[in-house]
């Protein structure tokens, strides 16, 4: 019987791969097993239903692999290569093998880890010029990004409230674990009050077509400085998280730059984007969306505490990260 554990066990060996890599590293998220082989990366989706995503059948995992491939070609065309089948015969497991697929993987060109923005930030090697280039790429991407009546509906109050309410309902179980109750209540009240008090602003953003098919998960670990800037790993599993105000997208990366104690670069990013896009109204929403995005990241880290595939040492790191993100989210309320 093929299980996620047996697939991981086999894919940590060189034999299933066409290029027989001498070393294989496994990285896990809540939704994927990611195998780094040096030249290529193979990303296998876990058979999980997390409410906001459903990968429980092979056909669904195949579909979302193709979604991931196509959507990520928008901002990182050279890295995303193919969706490949994983097969098994009497000789063992094969990636890009022939026969009936037992699983699928997204095949990517492996990007240099030392050129990831998060790695560069901790070494103080990200400059204002680099951040301005990112802002330029994003402004161009957002200008060309798809929008229509279905997409713009995601900027309306009922769907904004759905997203924020979901955040709070899904983190109730982590109260006094990764988030103190007082912090939870304070962020929840601020969020609900801001939405209520700024209904006209949210409506204006919809009318001005600021709601686009965005990246959806734009934090520093998803930006790589190679010969070009590659922004990868967008959200493919739920359109609702990708269809958003461009202000929310910029706030996401600005928030992460704040988390790395580079508020100067965060400000450079925002200023450059506002100048390029002529979207000064974004500034009125910045702290709201920074708080929201910090909360989302904290929630994702908290979810790792319940993942049976993640070892205890990584769960301890996830708990610390979640607490840090919740604290950062609260800091944006204190600035108002």
Buried (B, 14 or more C-beta within 10 A) or exposed (E): EEEBEEBBEBBEEEEBBEEEBEEBBEEBBBBBBBBBBEEBBBBBBBBBEBEBBBBEEBEBBBBBBBBBBEBBBBBBEEBBBEBBBBBBEEEEBBBBBEEEBBBBBBBBBBBEEEBBBBBBBEEEEBEBEBBBBBBBBBBEBBEEBEBEEEBBEBBBBEBBBEBBEBBBEBBEEBBEEBBBEEBBEBBBEBBBEBBEEBEEBBEBBBEEEBBBBBBBBBBBBBBBBEEEBBBBBBBBBBBBBBBBBBBBBBBBBBBBBBBBEBEEBBBBBBBBBBEBBEBEBBEEBBBBBBBBBBBBBBBBBBBBBEBEBBEEEEBEEBBEBBBBBBBBBBBBBEEE
